Amino acid sequence: MPEQIRMTIIYAVLIICGIGMILPFLWMLSTSLMTQSEFNKQERLFIPKETYYEWDNGMQKQKVIFVQNKGETSVIHILNSEDKIIEEYKEVPTAQVKKITKDPSFHWQNFITAFNKVPFITYFKNTLLVSFLTLIGVLITSTLAAYAFARMEFFGRDFLFYLFLSMMMVPEPIYLVSSYVLLDKINWLNTYQALIIPWSVNIFTIFLFRQHFKSLPQELFDAAAIDGCSTFGMLWRIMLPLSKSVIATASIFSLIGSWNSFMWPLVMTDSPNLRVLQVGLSYFNQEASTQTTLLMAASTFSIVPILILFFMAQKQIIASYAKAGLKD
């Protein structure tokens, strides 16, 4: 097969996969801008277009759900200002029921309503605090551990490194119960320590740093040793300045992991004041289970900060993956 045709097929497949991955987000965004009555019609439009029925009895106009046309009369459900049914199966003259179609409109107030429905400010504050403190811990521990695995000689170094890597194969539910018992014994349940310290060591980040450190030329360290540079000086003055792309990538993955964490905070905390964003969304789901548009609005403004952060650092992420290959 000619190279040009092969590359065309590859790019076409990638474009199709990319569209498939972005469609759920577009659907979530469009749903968050609809009214609940629009969503209930099951039309699944990506551009919100408000169409509803209105009952005009001569004294007032009320939004309704059209149920059945019986000829001269029709059966309707009457809605309140929040699009909730307040009276079911009311029979009214068909001439008083009209179909109203408006131009495409975006209901931005869904975001305000969703934000005010539960204490999202507290959820955002807790998530930011946990995410950034965890990130600081991850960068410190990963840098030191990766330096030891990449540049220091000691007995059992490689065995210990591969033992670390094997821990990545253990799913979180396996050690969740034992971790709960341990944190209970040291009185860390319902504290920020339980949310931050156990996740301040990240094996994948250690691997990423270690692979990058091993890719640096040995001549740099030989020259630094001749000039009298200490071990810590080599790490601080040589390795870290040359690891900006890896640091950016590790930071993004750490922040995304902390931002999306759900099971661990749910099990280790039960205080409303310690709820992080994903746990808060689950409680919001229980309180607004019948208001899908508000759920989508809450999900949208919870994911947007991470998307912005990812797009800002995508060049560094690609560069780090290009440099940090598998090396012995």
N, C-alpha and C positions, 0 to 999 in steps of 0.2 A: 504494500500500500504506500503511495507517495506520502512524503513527509507533510506536505501542505494539507492533504485530505485528513491525515491522522490528527493533526493539530486542530483542524476545524471541528472534527468530531469531539475531541476532548473539550474544546472551548464551549461547544454547544451543550454538552452534558453538564459542564460546570454552571453554565448560565441557567439551565433548567433546574438544577439542584438549588442554586441560589434563589431563584424565584419561589421554589417550593418552600424554602426555609423562611423567606420574608413574608409570605402570604399570611401565616397566622398572626404575625405582629400587625400587619395592615388591617386584618379583620378585627383584632382587639382595639386598635386605634379608632377605626370607623364606628365600632359598636359603642365605644365610650362617648362618641359625639351624637348618638341617637337619643331619642326619647324612648321610654320603656314601651310605649304603644307601637312605635315603629319596629322595635325588635320583636315584639310579640307576633307580628304578622308573618314572621318566618321568611321574609323576602331576601334577607342576607345581602343587602346592597352595600357596596364599599363606599359609596357616596351617600350620606344620609339625606333622605328625601321624605319629608313629613307628609303622610297621608293618613287621615283619620275621619271618623264620622262624628257629626255634631247634631244634637237634638235641640231644636228651637221650638219651645212650647208657647212662644209669644211673650213670655215674661223674662226668660233668661235662656242663654245658650250654654249647653253642657256637652263636654266631650264624652263620647260613648263608644262601646264596642258593639258592632253590628253582629247579631246572632242569626236571625232568620227573617226572611221576607214572606209574609203571609198574604200578600196582595195589598189590601187597603191598610193593613196594620203590619208592624214589624216588631220583633223582639230584640231588645237591647240590654246591655249592662251599662249602668251609669258610673262614670269615673269622677274622682275628685281632682284637685289641682296637682296631686302627686301621681296621677294616673293609676290610682288604686280603686278597685271596684267598691262602690258604696251601696249599690242596689242592683240586684240581679234579675234577669228575665222580666223586665218591664215591657209591657205591650203598649205601643204608642202608634199614632197615625203615621203611615209611611211617608206622607208628604212633609212631615216635620223633621225627618231625618235626611241630612245631606252629607255627601262625601266632600271633604275638604282636602285639596292637594296644594301644598306650598312648594315653592322653589327649594332646591337643595339648601339646607341650613345646618349649621353646626352648633350644637348645644354645649357650649363651653361651661355652662353652669354646673354640668355633671361633675366636673373636677372639684369645684368649690363645695358642692353638696357632699361628695364622697370624702373630701379632706376634713370637713367639719363633723362628719357623722361619728367618727371615733378619733381618739387623740393621736393622729398621725405625727404631730410635732414631736411627741415623746418617742414614738417609734423611730423616726428619722434620727433624733438625737442619740438614742441608744445605739442604733446601727452604725452611725458615723463614729461614735466613740469606740465601739468594739472593733470596727473594721480598721481604723487607723492605729490603734494600740496593738492589735494583732499583727498588722503590717510591720510595725517597728520591731516587734519581737521576731517575726519571720526573717526579716532582713539581717538582723544581728546574728541569730543562731545559724542561719543558712550560710552566711559569709564565713563565719569562723569554722563551721563543720566542713564546708566545701574546701576551704584552704587546707585544712588538715588532710582531707582525703586526696587532694590533688597534688600538694607540694611537700608534705611531710612524710617521712619514713618511720613507721612503727609496726610492731608485730601485730599481725591480724588485720591490717588496714583494709585490704581488699575484701576479706571475708566479712568484716563489719559493715563495709559499704553495701555489699550485695545483700546482707541481712537487713539493712535499712530499706533497700529497694523492695525486698520481699514483703515488707509491711504494707506496701501500696496495694497488694493483692487482697488485703483483709478488708471486707466491707464494714462500714460504720456500725450497723446493728450488732455485729459480733462483739464489739468491745463496749457497747453503750451501757449495758447493765453493770459490768465490772467498773466502768468509769463512774457511774452514778454512785455505787457503793463507796468507792474511794473518796469521791468528793464529799459524800455525806459524812465520812469519818473525820475529815479535816475541816468540816463546817464551811464548805465553800458553796453549797447549794444556795440558790437565790442570791448570788453575788456576781459582780462583774468579773471577779477572778475566774469563775467557772466558765465564763464565756470567752475569756481572752487567753489565759495562760496555757491551757491544754492545746491550743491551736497556734501557739507561738513557734512551734517547730513543724516545718513542712518538708516532707521527704522529697517531693517532686522539685521543690525549689532548691534543696541541697544538691540534687542530681543536676539541675540546670546550671547552677553556679560551678559545680565541680567539673562538668564537661567544658565549660567556657574557660576556667582557670587552666585546665590541661592543654588547651589550644594555644595559650600564650607562649611565645618563644622563650626557651630556656636562657638564651643570651641576655635577656633583660635582667634576669635574676642573678646571673653570674656577674654582670657589670655592677649591679647594685650591691652584691656581697663584697666585691673588691673595694667599692667606695665606702664600705663600713655600714651599710644599711641593715637595720635589725629585721627580724622576722616580721614583726608587726609593721615596721616601716615599709617592707615590700608589699604587704597587703594594702596598707593605707595609701601609699604613694604611687604604686604601680598597678596593682590588680583592679582596685575599685575605679580609678579614672578610666580604665580601659573596659569597664563592664557596664557602661551606662545603659546599653540596650537590654542587657540581661536583667539589670535592676528594674528597668521599666516594665519588662515582661513579667517578672516575678511579682512586682507591685500590683499589676493589673489582675493577675490570677488570684493573688491573695485577697484583694479587695472584692473581686467577684465572688470568691468562695465565702467570705464573711458576709457579704451583702445578701447572698442567696441562702445562707444557712437557715435551716428550719428545724430539723429533727433534734439537733443538739440543744439549742435554746429552749425548745418546747419541753424537753425532758428535764433539763437542769434548772429551769426557773419556772415559777408559777405566779410571780408577782406582776401585776399590770405595769408597774413602774420600770420593770426590766425587760419588757417585751421589745424584741427587735422587729424589723419591718415585716419579715415573712410570717412570723407568728402573729403579728398584728393583722396581717391580711387574712389569715385563716379565721380569726375571730370576727373580722369584718364580713367574711363570707357567711358566717353563721347569722349575723345580725341583718344582713342585706341579701339573703339568699334568693329572694324573689325579684331583686332589682339588678338584673344582669348588667345594665348600662353603667351603674355605679361601680359594680365590681370591676368592669373593664377599665373604667376611669382610674380607680385606685391602683390597678395593676400597671396601667400605663405610666403614671407619674412615679411609680416605684422602680420601674425598669429604665426610664429615660436617663437618669444620672450615670448608670453603668454603661449604657450605649455611648453616651457622649465621651466618657473616659476612654472607652475602647477605641473609638475612632480617632481620638487625639493621639493615642500611643500606638497605632497600628504599625507604623514604620519601624518603631523600636522592637515590636513583637516579631515582625518578619525578619529583621536583622539578627535578633538573638537566636531564632530557630536556624538561620543559615549558618551561624557560627558554632552553635552548641550541638554538634553531631555526636554520635556514639564513638568514643575513642577509648582505647585501652588505658 
